[in-house]
Amino acid sequence: MLHLNRPTRLGLKLALFVVVVIVFVRPIAKNFVKAFDDLHDVHVVLLGVALALQAVSLFAYASVTHAALGGRDSPVSIWRVVRIQMSTRAFGGIVPAGAAAGPALGYRLLTRSGVPGREAGFALGAAGTVSAVILNLILWIGLLNAFTEVLEKRDAERTDAGIVRFKHYGINQNDKLIFEGERIVLMKRRAAWIDR
């Protein structure tokens, strides 16, 4: 193993920091200035409502996890579960593949807080299932009907595929069109062995 003296290590860390700033931070710095200027256009009341709804959502999710851990008999308090959920959400949002890394951190923090491994896994799984069910319910309430129309079919440069243009519509419970979009797809034709 290579042992470097302290000034050399400090110099290498400083050089790495400068490279990161030049390569990653400098190209997006102008976006920070624009974002800061855009803060003047933010509606403060709506921002407050959004923050309050986010806090309620986080507390509700933590409550489901706490209930799955046994509620009042749980080895951790509801406020500790809230802090664990906040850490899990933050970590999952900044790490690549955060959907996998976030729950792993939640499991680790719960087991470090005295929750047995099986109970921690069950609680996180139950909370994830409840979350998925609620989100699907919101989707079904908000968007009751979606359909697709084929607008055009044409040959592609490939002989085994064709180009299809679709139009998609989404209609809510008030029969109001809330989504309309088109997409063009290169689709593979039916394979020759299917015709046999």
C-alpha positions as CSV (number, residue, x, y, z in Angstrom):
1,M,0.0,0.0,0.0
2,L,1.3,3.4,-1.0
3,H,1.8,5.8,2.0
4,L,1.9,9.5,1.1
5,N,2.9,12.3,3.4
6,R,0.2,14.7,4.6
7,P,1.1,17.6,2.2
8,T,1.0,15.3,-0.8
9,R,-2.4,13.9,0.2
10,L,-3.7,17.4,0.7
11,G,-2.4,18.4,-2.7
12,L,-4.1,15.4,-4.4
13,K,-7.4,16.2,-2.6
14,L,-7.2,19.8,-3.7
15,A,-6.4,18.9,-7.3
16,L,-9.3,16.4,-7.3
17,F,-11.6,19.1,-5.9
18,V,-10.5,21.6,-8.6
19,V,-11.1,19.0,-11.4
20,V,-14.6,18.2,-10.0
21,V,-15.5,21.9,-9.9
22,I,-14.2,22.5,-13.5
23,V,-15.8,19.4,-15.0
24,F,-19.1,19.2,-13.2
25,V,-19.9,22.5,-11.4
26,R,-18.8,25.1,-13.9
27,P,-21.0,23.9,-16.8
28,I,-24.1,24.2,-14.7
29,A,-23.3,27.3,-12.7
30,K,-25.2,29.6,-15.1
31,N,-28.3,27.4,-14.4
32,F,-27.9,28.2,-10.7
33,V,-28.0,32.0,-11.5
34,K,-31.1,31.5,-13.7
35,A,-32.8,29.4,-11.0
36,F,-32.1,32.0,-8.4
37,D,-33.6,34.7,-10.6
38,D,-36.7,32.5,-11.1
39,L,-37.3,32.4,-7.3
40,H,-38.9,35.9,-7.7
41,D,-41.8,34.2,-9.7
42,V,-42.6,31.6,-7.0
43,H,-46.1,32.0,-5.5
44,V,-45.3,31.8,-1.7
45,V,-48.7,30.5,-0.7
46,L,-48.6,27.6,-3.2
47,L,-45.1,26.8,-2.0
48,G,-46.3,26.7,1.6
49,V,-49.2,24.4,0.6
50,A,-46.8,22.1,-1.3
51,L,-44.4,21.9,1.6
52,A,-47.2,21.2,4.0
53,L,-48.6,18.4,1.8
54,Q,-45.1,16.9,1.4
55,A,-44.7,16.9,5.2
56,V,-48.2,15.2,5.7
57,S,-47.2,12.7,3.0
58,L,-43.9,11.8,4.7
59,F,-45.6,11.5,8.1
60,A,-48.3,9.3,6.7
61,Y,-45.7,7.0,5.1
62,A,-43.8,6.9,8.4
63,S,-47.0,6.1,10.2
64,V,-47.6,3.1,8.0
65,T,-44.1,1.9,8.6
66,H,-44.5,2.5,12.4
67,A,-47.8,0.6,12.4
68,A,-46.2,-2.3,10.6
69,L,-43.5,-2.4,13.3
70,G,-46.2,-2.8,16.0
71,G,-47.4,0.7,16.6
72,R,-47.1,1.7,20.3
73,D,-45.2,-1.6,21.0
74,S,-42.6,-0.8,18.4
75,P,-39.0,-0.6,19.6
76,V,-38.7,2.8,17.8
77,S,-40.7,6.0,18.2
78,I,-42.8,7.5,15.3
79,W,-40.4,10.5,15.2
80,R,-37.4,8.2,14.7
81,V,-39.2,6.4,11.9
82,V,-40.0,9.9,10.4
83,R,-36.2,10.7,10.5
84,I,-35.3,7.3,9.0
85,Q,-37.9,7.8,6.2
86,M,-36.5,11.3,5.5
87,S,-33.0,9.9,5.3
88,T,-34.1,7.1,3.1
89,R,-36.0,9.4,0.7
90,A,-33.0,11.9,0.5
91,F,-30.5,9.1,0.0
92,G,-32.7,7.4,-2.7
93,G,-33.0,10.7,-4.5
94,I,-29.3,11.5,-4.9
95,V,-27.8,8.0,-5.4
96,P,-27.9,6.2,-8.8
97,A,-30.4,3.3,-8.5
98,G,-31.8,5.0,-5.5
99,A,-35.0,2.9,-5.6
100,A,-32.8,0.0,-4.4
101,A,-30.3,2.0,-2.2
102,G,-33.0,3.9,-0.3
103,P,-34.8,0.9,1.3
104,A,-31.4,-0.7,2.0
105,L,-30.5,2.4,4.1
106,G,-33.9,2.3,5.7
107,Y,-33.4,-1.4,6.7
108,R,-29.9,-0.6,8.0
109,L,-31.1,2.3,10.1
110,L,-34.1,0.4,11.5
111,T,-32.0,-2.6,12.5
112,R,-29.4,-0.2,14.1
113,S,-32.3,1.2,16.1
114,G,-33.1,-2.1,17.6
115,V,-35.7,-3.5,15.2
116,P,-35.1,-7.2,14.4
117,G,-34.2,-7.8,10.7
118,R,-37.4,-9.7,9.8
119,E,-39.6,-7.0,11.3
120,A,-37.7,-4.2,9.6
121,G,-38.0,-6.0,6.2
122,F,-41.7,-6.6,6.7
123,A,-42.4,-3.1,7.7
124,L,-40.5,-1.6,4.8
125,G,-42.2,-4.0,2.4
126,A,-45.7,-3.3,3.8
127,A,-45.2,0.5,3.6
128,G,-44.0,0.1,0.0
129,T,-47.1,-2.0,-0.9
130,V,-49.4,0.5,0.8
131,S,-47.7,3.3,-1.1
132,A,-48.1,1.5,-4.4
133,V,-51.8,0.8,-3.8
134,I,-52.5,4.4,-2.8
135,L,-50.7,5.8,-5.9
136,N,-52.6,3.4,-8.2
137,L,-55.8,4.5,-6.5
138,I,-55.0,8.1,-7.1
139,L,-54.1,7.3,-10.7
140,W,-57.4,5.5,-11.3
141,I,-59.4,8.3,-9.7
142,G,-57.6,11.0,-11.6
143,L,-57.5,9.2,-14.9
144,L,-60.3,6.9,-15.6
145,N,-60.0,6.3,-19.3
146,A,-57.1,6.1,-21.6
147,F,-57.1,4.9,-25.2
148,T,-54.8,4.7,-28.2
149,E,-55.5,5.2,-31.9
150,V,-53.3,4.0,-34.8
151,L,-52.8,7.0,-37.1
152,E,-50.4,5.6,-39.7
153,K,-48.6,2.4,-40.6
154,R,-45.7,2.5,-43.1
155,D,-42.7,0.4,-44.1
156,A,-39.3,0.9,-42.5
157,E,-35.8,0.6,-43.9
158,R,-35.6,-2.8,-42.3
159,T,-37.6,-5.6,-43.9
160,D,-38.4,-7.2,-40.6
161,A,-40.1,-4.1,-39.1
162,G,-42.5,-1.3,-39.8
163,I,-43.2,2.2,-38.5
164,V,-46.4,2.9,-36.6
165,R,-47.7,6.3,-35.5
166,F,-50.0,6.2,-32.4
167,K,-52.1,8.9,-30.8
168,H,-52.8,8.5,-27.0
169,Y,-55.6,10.1,-25.1
170,G,-56.4,10.4,-21.4
171,I,-59.8,11.3,-20.1
172,N,-60.6,12.0,-16.4
173,Q,-63.8,11.3,-14.4
174,N,-65.4,14.5,-15.7
175,D,-65.0,13.4,-19.3
176,K,-62.4,16.1,-19.7
177,L,-59.4,15.4,-22.0
178,I,-56.4,15.7,-19.8
179,F,-53.7,14.2,-22.0
180,E,-53.1,13.9,-25.7
181,G,-49.8,12.8,-27.2
182,E,-48.4,11.1,-30.3
183,R,-45.5,8.7,-30.7
184,I,-43.8,6.9,-33.5
185,V,-42.6,3.4,-33.0
186,L,-40.4,1.0,-35.0
187,M,-42.2,-2.3,-34.5
188,K,-41.0,-5.7,-35.5
189,R,-43.2,-7.6,-37.9
190,R,-44.7,-11.0,-37.0
191,A,-41.9,-13.5,-37.2
192,A,-41.8,-15.9,-40.2
193,W,-42.1,-19.0,-37.9
194,I,-45.5,-17.8,-36.6
195,D,-47.0,-18.1,-40.1
196,R,-46.1,-21.7,-40.3
